[in-house]
Amino acid sequence: MRTTSSFARLALAVASIGLVFASPTKNNDGILVYGSPESVGMISAPLHQMVQNVSAYTHAANYSKFSYDKLHPIEPGSVTLVARDGVIVSEFAVGKRNLYADVNGTKLPRHLQEDTTVDTVYDMASLTKLFTTVAALRELDAARIALNVTVATYIPEFATNGKENITILELFTHTSGFAADPSPPLFSAHYTTYEERINAILTQKIINTPGSTYLYSDLNFMSLGLVIETVTGRALDDLIYDFTRPLEMTSTFFNRGNIEGSTPLSPNYDRTAVQEFQIAALGPQEPQRPQPVHGTVHDENAWALDGVSGHAGLFSTVRDTATFCQMILNNGTYAGQRILSQTAVDLIFTNFNARFPGNARSLGFELDQYTTAGPMASLQTASHTGFTGTTLVMDRTYNTFWLHFSNRVHPSRAWSSNTIVREAVGYWVGKSLGLDVAFPLL
C-alpha cells in the first residue's frame, strides 16, 4: 500500500488556470487520490510548465500544419489530468468551453463566454470505442463471444457483401476490410428510420479482403456494439452503465432521443462543452438541429443512431474517465469492484497488428502512437483519441495515465488539429518522470 507524503494542501497560485494539488490521502484499494508528484517519484516542475504550455495553445498563433497555417488557437479550452500509482498529481482547466458566436470565430460577449472547469462534460467521440471495448471484453470474459469467431455467427444478417469471414478480432483491430465510414452516411436522407440505418450497417460492403489491410473504421465498432447487444439481448448504453455506475462515474452517459424528432439536452447541459457550428461548417446535408452542437452527440452517424453507438455517443468528464483508466491499470478492479479479468486487461496491452508496422493495435486501443502519446509512445502505451479533441493515454510501464479533453471543433473542425497538444502533454509527463525526451516540433 502506497501513501502520499504528509504535506498541507498545495494550492498552486495559478488560480486563473485551475491547477490544484489537493491534500493527499491514503491510496487504499486502488482508489484514486490526490497527492504531490514527488510522492510517486515524479518531478513537479515539468508539470507546472505543462500548465503554461497547454494554456498557450488556447491563444491564436500560426501553429503551422496544426492550425492549417492560419492564426487560430489550437483549442478554445481544455482539461488535463495526470496520475501515477493511483495518485492524481496534476489536474487543471484552461480557456473556455463556450467562446464563439459563429463559425467564423466571432467571440461571444464576455458575459456569455463560459470558462472551462475541471468538471466540464465533454463529447467523448471515438473514446466511446474504449468503453465499447470494455463492454465487449466483459462478454469475452463471460464466454459469450470469442475473438476468432465470425461476426456472422452472432448476427447472421452480417454475412453479406463479402463479410462472411470477418472475425470479432478483426473488428477490434480495424482489419475487417471496411471503408472508414458508412456509405451513404447514416444521417443522410437515404434512410428514414432507425431500423433502416441498422440494416445499412449490417449490409455494408467491404473494400479490402478481411485481415489483409489496416484501415481505421467506425463501422468496426458500430458492428461490435451490435454484436454484444445481440448476444446479451440488451442495449449498448445499458451494458456500459453496468460498469460505469458501480464505478460511480456519475457524469458519464449517452443522450438518447434524437430520432424521435426532439433534441434532448444532456443531463449536465450547463457544464457541457460547446461543439461545432456544423451546418455552417459543412453544409445543409448535416443533421438539422440547433447550432452550435451542444448537448447532443457531435458525430452525425451516432446522432442518426439515437445518440448511442459503439463508435461514438458517450459524454464524460476527465475525472470520471480517470476512474476508468485506473480500473484498467489496477488489472481490472477498482474500489473492490471486479470489472475485467486480468487476462482481458492483458489483451488491452497486446499488439495484434504486428504485420502492419506503424498501426499497432490491441483490442480497441492503439499502441505506440507518437501522435497521441508523444515521446512516451511504446507498445505498453495504450491510447486513443476522439475527433472532438479528447485524448486518453495509459502507460503500463510507468503505471501512469493522462487525459486531455478539449472541444477543439469549436467553432469548426477546419480550425485546427490538437495533435501538437497531445504530443506536448506526453513530453511533459515524460519529463516529470525524469526521462530524456525531446519536445515535439511544429
Secondary structure, 3 states (H helix, E strand, C coil): CCCCCCCCCECCCCHHHCCCECCCCCCCCCCCEECCHHHHCCCHHHHHHHHHHHHHCCCCEECHHHHCCCEECCCCEEEEEEEECCEEEEEEEEEEEECECCCCCCECCHHHCEECCCCCEEECHHHHHHHHHHHHHHHHHCCCCCCCCEHHHHCHHHCCCCCCCCEHHHHHCCCCCECCCCCCCCCCCCCCCHHHHHHHHHCCCECCCCCCCCCCCHHHHHHHHHHHHHHHCCCHHHHHHHHHCCCCCCCCECCCCHHHCCCCCCCCHHHECCCCCHHHHHCCCCCCCCCCCCCCCCCHHHHHCCCCCCCCCCEECHHHHHHHHHHHHCCCEECCEECCCHHHHHHHCCCCCCCCCCCCECCCCEECCHHHHHHHCCCCEEEEEECCCEEEEEECCCCEEEEEEECCCCCCCCCCCCHHHHHHHHHHHHHHCCCCCCCCCC
